[in-house]
Amino acid sequence: MIDDANETLKSCFDNYQALNPDSIAMTDPTLNYLPCAHAFGGHRMAYWQWGDTENPHVVMCVHGLSRQGRDFDVLAGYLADQARVVCPDVAGRGQSDWLQDPMAYQIPQYVADMLALLAHLDQQAPVTTLDWVGTSMGGLIGMAIAGQPGLPLPAPVNKLVLNDVGPAIEWSAIQRIAAYLGKAGHFDSLQQAADAMWAVSTSFGPHTPEQWLALSRPMVKPVPGAQDGRVMLHYDPAIAVAVRAATEESARQGEATLWLLYDQIKAPVLVLRGADSDLLSHETALAMTQRGPRARVVEFEGVGHAPTLVSLDQVSTVSDFLFV
């Protein structure tokens, strides 16, 4: 059975490798929208859904700070045979609305939005098993949800995957991200945008040109009113405001809160770490194996922050943790 699953995964991976520039997924997910509340009257959050919408096993895949839900196309396309896979565009990203208050782009708002989404999914079809895969910011949201007993979840978090993130975030990495975040700019073509994104994303590790173009396509949208094919990054540049407002002292205070949340997690935890990551240190990952849920850590050589979950070894590591 495991051999059959591995063969299916390899086929899925090979299909992704062969993608042409006009397609980024083996099977297209459905795009859905949900109204969410905030202090200025609400916003609309988009989410991508894979698999049987009646499946009671839901896997939430939540992206990083400047990314969007289609980052998980390869992983979701594989997991969709076994679960209902939901990949939201966090507020201010992708197909979701931008927020009026830039300082609202923080974890409490994102947690509230995810609770609303989970309640909505449960209304559509009862959720009995809930897994969470979070890359960077998506992992912080997952820790906040899994580490707070008493939240109105349709089911407790069953398994948690933290992709290159933990309770302690290196201050130098925050400064690195703040240096480029929010500088959206315009590009003459998708390829030019992909090249520019690669210049600040080489820490993601080796990717073929086809893989990187597939990851880049959902990261841009047409420049409003442009007739010449120009594109711009998909996210609200204001997501950088809260990041740049952070100080080293506030980061340390946030770290203490995150450790409290982590220590309260009851679900099994898998930590994925790029061996060259500047955001999740080896020391923090080791500490995560020794306290709280005592996570299992898997490191990927030649990768920094963060693994993109499109390579065979990364996808199989996640799928084996969730289903084997």
N, C-alpha and C positions, 0 to 999 in steps of 0.2 A: 504493500500500500504506500509506504514511504517512497519507494522507488518510482511508483506511478506519479506521486505528487511532485517529486523532483523533476521528472520528465516533463510534466505539465508546466512547471515553473520555467524550465529551460526553453520550452517552446514559446512561452509568454515573453521571455527575455529576448529570444531570437527575433520574434516578431517586432519587438520594440526597436531592436538594432536596425531592422530593415525599413523603418518608417520613412515614408517620403515626406517632403516638406509641407505637404498639404494636410497631413494627418498626424496627430500626436498621441493617439491611443488606439489600441486594438478594438475596443468597443467604446462607443461614446457614452458617457454618463448623462444623466438628466440634470438640468439646471433648475433649481427651485429657489423660492424666496420666502422669507419669514419676517414679519414686522417685529422689531425689538424696541424696547423703551430706553430712553435716556433723558437727561435733565432738560433737553431742548425739544421734547415732544416725540422723539422716536426716529428710527432709521430702519432701512430694509437691509437684511443680511441675506446674501446668496449662499447656497450650498449645493454641492455636486453629489449625486447619489448613484451608487453602483449596486448591482445585484438585485435580489428579490426584495421588494419593499415590504413584504409580509414576513421576512425572516426575523425571528425574535432576537437573534444575535447581531448586535450593532458594533461595528468598529468605527470609532471616531478618529479621523486623521486630521491633525491641526498643524498648520504650517508655521514657518518662522516669521520674523519681524517684517521683512519687506517682500515676502513671497505671497503665494495664493494657493487655493485648494487643488489646482491641477498639477501641482508638484508631485502628487501621489498617484498619478495615472498608472504607472507600472505596478506599484504595490497594490493599489485598489483593484486593478484589472485582474490580478491573480487572486486576491482574497475574496472577490465577489462571488466565487463559486461556493463559498462557505459562510458568508456573512453579508449583511447589509452594510455597505461601507459608505460613510458620510464624510465629505471633505468640505468644510465651510471655507468661504472667503471671509476672514475676520474683517470687522468693520474698517473701512478705509482702504480696503484692498480688493483687487479683482473686480467682480461684478457687484460688490456690496456698496452701499451708500457711504459717503464721507460724513464724518461727524462735524458739527458746527463748532464745538469746543476742542481745540487741539489737545488740551490737557486731559481729555476723556480717553485718549488713546493709551490706556493703561489696563493692567490685569483685572481690576475689579469690574470694569465695563465688559471686558471680554468674557469673564466668568458668568456674568449676568446673561449675556447673549447666548452662551452655550447652554445654560440651564433652560432658557426659553426654547432653544432648538431641541434639546432632549425631551422636554415636555411635549413639544409638537410632534416629534417622531413617535413618542409613546401613544399619543392620541391616534395617530395614523394606524399603528399596529403595535401591540404591546411589546415592550423591550424587556426581555428577561435576562440577557447577558450583555454587559457593556464593557468593551475594551477601549483603550485609548492609546493612540500613537501620536506623540507630539514632538515636532522638531523645534528645538531652541525655544522661542516664545510659546509655541504650541505645547511644549513640555511643561513650561511654567504654569500655563493655564491648567494642564492636567494635574499637576501637583496641587494646585489650589482647590481643584474639585475633589480629587481623591483623598486629600489630607484634611478635609473638613467634615467630620461626622455630622449628620443631621441635615445636610443639604437636600433639597427636594429632587432627588434623582429617581428615575424610573427603576433603576437597579444599581446596586453598588458597583464601583469600578472593579471589574474582575481581574484584568491584567493591564499593566501600565508600561508602555515603552517610552523612555526618555531619550530622544535622539540628540546627543551632544549637548546636554544641558543638565545642570544640577542646582542645588541650593546656593552654591557659591559660584559667582560669575566673575571672571577676571576683569579688573578695572581697565587694563590695557585693551582688552577686546571691546569693551563698551566704547572707549575712545576711538578705536579703529572704525567701528561701525558708524559712530556719530560723524566721522569725517566725510563719509560719502552719502549717508542716508538723507533723503529728501531732495537731493540734487537731480531731479528727474530729467530735465532737458528734453530736447526733441531730436529725433534721429531720422535720417533720410530713408531708412529701410529696416526691416526686421533683422537682417544680417548685421547691419551697423550697430543696432541696439544690442544684439547678442554678443558682438565683439566687445562692446563697452562694458556689458555686465560681466563678461569673462575676466576682464581686467581687474575687477574687484572681487572675483569669486573663484580664483584659482585654488583656494584652499578647499574647495569642494572635492578636489581630487581628479584623477584622469577621467575624461569623457571623450567619446568620439564627437566629431563635428555634428553628426546626426543627432546624437543624444542631447548635446547642448542646445541645438536649434529647437528640438522638441520641448525642452524645459523652458526655453526663452519665449516661445510663441505666446503663451498665455500671460507673459510678463509685460506685454505692451498692448496699447490700444491706439486706434487712429487719433491723430491730432484733430480736435473738433474743427470742422470747416475746411480742413486741408483737402486738396484735390490731387496732391502729388505723391500720395503713398507714405507721407511722413507719419511716424508713430512716436508715442511717448510712453513712459513707464506707467503701469496700471494703478499705482497707489497714490494716495493723497500725500503730497510732500510734508504736510503738517504732522505726519506720524513721527517726524524727527524732533518735534518741539519737546515732548516729554523726555526723550532720550537725552537731548542736549541740556535739559534742565537738571539732570541727575548730577550729583556730586559723589566724590569718593565716600564721604561720610554717609550720605543717603543710601548708597549701594551697600555699605556694611550693615546698615539698619535693615534693609530689605533682605539681606542674607540671613540675618537672625530669624526673621519671620519665615523665610522659606525652609530653614532647617526645622522649625517647629511643625510646619505643614508636612514635610517629608517624614519626620519621625512618627506622625500619626497615620501614615498610609498603611493599610492592611493588605492590600493587593500585592501579588508578586510583581516585581519590577525588573525590567531589563533596561540597562543603560548601554546605549551605543555611543562609542567615542571614536572620533578621528584621532589617530595616534599623534597627529601634529596639531591638534586643536589648541587654539589660544584662548578659548572661552571656557571650556571644561578641563581643568587641570587633572593630571594623573592623580595627584594627592586628593582632590575632591572626589573623584571617581572611586578611589580606594576607600575613603571614609564612608561613601554610600553603601559599600559592601559590608560595613561593620556596625551600622546603626539603623534604626527604623526598620524598614522592610528588608534590609540586607540584600540589596540589589545584586543581580548578576551583571557583570560588565563584559562587553565584547568590544575589542578595539580593532580598527581597520587601518592597516599600514598604508602610508602614502596619501592619507586623507587628513584634512584639518577640520575646520568648522564650516559646514556640517555635512556628514554623509547624505547624499541625495536620494538614497533608497531606489536607485534604478539599476544597480549592478546585481549580478546573480547572487553573490555572497551576502550582500546586505539584505536583499529581499528574502532570501531563504532563512536568514537568521531571525528576522521578524516573524515570518509565517510559522516557523518551527516553534517559536516561543508561544505564539497565540494558539496553535492548533495541534501540535504533536504531543 
